[in-house]
Amino acid sequence: MTTISQDIDSEDVRMKRDRTLATKFRPGERVWMVGEQYDPVFNTWRIDVVRAGGQGQWMRQRYTYDIPTGVVYFFGERPLSDEEFALVRRTGKAFLGEHRGGE
């Protein structure tokens, strides 16, 4: 039997999470993962990404991935200043194409 702590750290769970999250993005879109945190109370991952918003401004968006159901929920966004975006480009983790559904 597998424990929850083993499940959340497994590469399989992270790949499923990333593939499901990737369905929220357009093919070829530039996306950076800037934060991820596991919530053991709700058995979810909170993921923060930076991507261009509908008006072309760079936005920090928060999603939650529910491990038991495999569902991603959108929890809001806020615009980034030019300085914040420059920092993300230097330090953020690019959301890789191989994780994008259908690519």
C-alpha positions as protocol buffer text, in pm:
chain_id: "A"
residue {
  index: 1
  type: MET
  ca { x: 0 y: 0 z: 0 }
}
residue {
  index: 2
  type: THR
  ca { x: 127 y: 348 z: -90 }
}
residue {
  index: 3
  type: THR
  ca { x: 118 y: 634 z: 157 }
}
residue {
  index: 4
  type: ILE
  ca { x: -4 y: 982 z: 65 }
}
residue {
  index: 5
  type: SER
  ca { x: 343 y: 1129 z: 120 }
}
residue {
  index: 6
  type: GLN
  ca { x: 489 y: 884 z: -132 }
}
residue {
  index: 7
  type: ASP
  ca { x: 210 y: 960 z: -380 }
}
residue {
  index: 8
  type: ILE
  ca { x: 255 y: 1336 z: -376 }
}
residue {
  index: 9
  type: ASP
  ca { x: 628 y: 1313 z: -438 }
}
residue {
  index: 10
  type: SER
  ca { x: 606 y: 1055 z: -713 }
}
residue {
  index: 11
  type: GLU
  ca { x: 705 y: 1155 z: -1064 }
}
residue {
  index: 12
  type: ASP
  ca { x: 380 y: 1000 z: -1188 }
}
residue {
  index: 13
  type: VAL
  ca { x: 165 y: 1237 z: -977 }
}
residue {
  index: 14
  type: ARG
  ca { x: 369 y: 1540 z: -1087 }
}
residue {
  index: 15
  type: MET
  ca { x: 345 y: 1439 z: -1453 }
}
residue {
  index: 16
  type: LYS
  ca { x: -33 y: 1394 z: -1428 }
}
residue {
  index: 17
  type: ARG
  ca { x: -58 y: 1729 z: -1251 }
}
residue {
  index: 18
  type: ASP
  ca { x: 150 y: 1905 z: -1515 }
}
residue {
  index: 19
  type: ARG
  ca { x: -33 y: 1741 z: -1807 }
}
residue {
  index: 20
  type: THR
  ca { x: -368 y: 1841 z: -1661 }
}
residue {
  index: 21
  type: LEU
  ca { x: -250 y: 2196 z: -1593 }
}
residue {
  index: 22
  type: ALA
  ca { x: -111 y: 2222 z: -1947 }
}
residue {
  index: 23
  type: THR
  ca { x: -463 y: 2190 z: -2088 }
}
residue {
  index: 24
  type: LYS
  ca { x: -528 y: 2542 z: -1955 }
}
residue {
  index: 25
  type: PHE
  ca { x: -258 y: 2692 z: -2183 }
}
residue {
  index: 26
  type: ARG
  ca { x: -241 y: 2758 z: -2557 }
}
residue {
  index: 27
  type: PRO
  ca { x: 4 y: 2551 z: -2765 }
}
residue {
  index: 28
  type: GLY
  ca { x: 341 y: 2725 z: -2780 }
}
residue {
  index: 29
  type: GLU
  ca { x: 249 y: 2974 z: -2507 }
}
residue {
  index: 30
  type: ARG
  ca { x: 530 y: 3099 z: -2283 }
}
residue {
  index: 31
  type: VAL
  ca { x: 453 y: 2988 z: -1928 }
}
residue {
  index: 32
  type: TRP
  ca { x: 674 y: 2985 z: -1618 }
}
residue {
  index: 33
  type: MET
  ca { x: 602 y: 2785 z: -1302 }
}
residue {
  index: 34
  type: VAL
  ca { x: 695 y: 3016 z: -1016 }
}
residue {
  index: 35
  type: GLY
  ca { x: 557 y: 2828 z: -717 }
}
residue {
  index: 36
  type: GLU
  ca { x: 423 y: 2492 z: -609 }
}
residue {
  index: 37
  type: GLN
  ca { x: 311 y: 2382 z: -265 }
}
residue {
  index: 38
  type: TYR
  ca { x: 145 y: 2065 z: -143 }
}
residue {
  index: 39
  type: ASP
  ca { x: -152 y: 2101 z: 96 }
}
residue {
  index: 40
  type: PRO
  ca { x: -181 y: 1780 z: 301 }
}
residue {
  index: 41
  type: VAL
  ca { x: -515 y: 1879 z: 454 }
}
residue {
  index: 42
  type: PHE
  ca { x: -693 y: 1881 z: 117 }
}
residue {
  index: 43
  type: ASN
  ca { x: -449 y: 1652 z: -74 }
}
residue {
  index: 44
  type: THR
  ca { x: -392 y: 1920 z: -338 }
}
residue {
  index: 45
  type: TRP
  ca { x: -107 y: 2105 z: -508 }
}
residue {
  index: 46
  type: ARG
  ca { x: -118 y: 2486 z: -531 }
}
residue {
  index: 47
  type: ILE
  ca { x: 64 y: 2599 z: -844 }
}
residue {
  index: 48
  type: ASP
  ca { x: 152 y: 2956 z: -943 }
}
residue {
  index: 49
  type: VAL
  ca { x: 238 y: 3033 z: -1304 }
}
residue {
  index: 50
  type: VAL
  ca { x: 319 y: 3344 z: -1504 }
}
residue {
  index: 51
  type: ARG
  ca { x: 171 y: 3385 z: -1850 }
}
residue {
  index: 52
  type: ALA
  ca { x: 26 y: 3653 z: -2074 }
}
residue {
  index: 53
  type: GLY
  ca { x: -329 y: 3753 z: -1984 }
}
residue {
  index: 54
  type: GLY
  ca { x: -615 y: 3827 z: -2221 }
}
residue {
  index: 55
  type: GLN
  ca { x: -503 y: 4187 z: -2273 }
}
residue {
  index: 56
  type: GLY
  ca { x: -138 y: 4091 z: -2331 }
}
residue {
  index: 57
  type: GLN
  ca { x: -16 y: 4191 z: -1984 }
}
residue {
  index: 58
  type: TRP
  ca { x: 190 y: 3936 z: -1790 }
}
residue {
  index: 59
  type: MET
  ca { x: -14 y: 3781 z: -1510 }
}
residue {
  index: 60
  type: ARG
  ca { x: 61 y: 3561 z: -1209 }
}
residue {
  index: 61
  type: GLN
  ca { x: -210 y: 3296 z: -1194 }
}
residue {
  index: 62
  type: ARG
  ca { x: -289 y: 3045 z: -922 }
}
residue {
  index: 63
  type: TYR
  ca { x: -426 y: 2699 z: -985 }
}
residue {
  index: 64
  type: THR
  ca { x: -503 y: 2409 z: -752 }
}
residue {
  index: 65
  type: TYR
  ca { x: -464 y: 2048 z: -861 }
}
residue {
  index: 66
  type: ASP
  ca { x: -685 y: 1804 z: -669 }
}
residue {
  index: 67
  type: ILE
  ca { x: -493 y: 1475 z: -656 }
}
residue {
  index: 68
  type: PRO
  ca { x: -783 y: 1233 z: -587 }
}
residue {
  index: 69
  type: THR
  ca { x: -1000 y: 1368 z: -872 }
}
residue {
  index: 70
  type: GLY
  ca { x: -727 y: 1484 z: -1111 }
}
residue {
  index: 71
  type: VAL
  ca { x: -902 y: 1819 z: -1160 }
}
residue {
  index: 72
  type: VAL
  ca { x: -734 y: 2162 z: -1192 }
}
residue {
  index: 73
  type: TYR
  ca { x: -915 y: 2466 z: -1052 }
}
residue {
  index: 74
  type: PHE
  ca { x: -835 y: 2829 z: -1136 }
}
residue {
  index: 75
  type: PHE
  ca { x: -805 y: 3051 z: -825 }
}
residue {
  index: 76
  type: GLY
  ca { x: -736 y: 3393 z: -972 }
}
residue {
  index: 77
  type: GLU
  ca { x: -469 y: 3616 z: -1115 }
}
residue {
  index: 78
  type: ARG
  ca { x: -290 y: 3946 z: -1066 }
}
residue {
  index: 79
  type: PRO
  ca { x: -85 y: 4159 z: -1306 }
}
residue {
  index: 80
  type: LEU
  ca { x: 294 y: 4171 z: -1279 }
}
residue {
  index: 81
  type: SER
  ca { x: 506 y: 4483 z: -1290 }
}
residue {
  index: 82
  type: ASP
  ca { x: 791 y: 4496 z: -1542 }
}
residue {
  index: 83
  type: GLU
  ca { x: 1036 y: 4435 z: -1258 }
}
residue {
  index: 84
  type: GLU
  ca { x: 848 y: 4128 z: -1135 }
}
residue {
  index: 85
  type: PHE
  ca { x: 834 y: 3987 z: -1487 }
}
residue {
  index: 86
  type: ALA
  ca { x: 1208 y: 4040 z: -1538 }
}
residue {
  index: 87
  type: LEU
  ca { x: 1271 y: 3846 z: -1216 }
}
residue {
  index: 88
  type: VAL
  ca { x: 1045 y: 3561 z: -1333 }
}
residue {
  index: 89
  type: ARG
  ca { x: 1234 y: 3536 z: -1662 }
}
residue {
  index: 90
  type: ARG
  ca { x: 1562 y: 3508 z: -1471 }
}
residue {
  index: 91
  type: THR
  ca { x: 1453 y: 3273 z: -1193 }
}
residue {
  index: 92
  type: GLY
  ca { x: 1127 y: 3100 z: -1293 }
}
residue {
  index: 93
  type: LYS
  ca { x: 1105 y: 2742 z: -1416 }
}
residue {
  index: 94
  type: ALA
  ca { x: 982 y: 2724 z: -1776 }
}
residue {
  index: 95
  type: PHE
  ca { x: 674 y: 2508 z: -1810 }
}
residue {
  index: 96
  type: LEU
  ca { x: 810 y: 2257 z: -2062 }
}
residue {
  index: 97
  type: GLY
  ca { x: 637 y: 2163 z: -2385 }
}
residue {
  index: 98
  type: GLU
  ca { x: 657 y: 1789 z: -2323 }
}
residue {
  index: 99
  type: HIS
  ca { x: 412 y: 1836 z: -2037 }
}
residue {
  index: 100
  type: ARG
  ca { x: 157 y: 2009 z: -2256 }
}
residue {
  index: 101
  type: GLY
  ca { x: -136 y: 1795 z: -2352 }
}
residue {
  index: 102
  type: GLY
  ca { x: -135 y: 1714 z: -2722 }
}
residue {
  index: 103
  type: GLU
  ca { x: 211 y: 1856 z: -2792 }
}
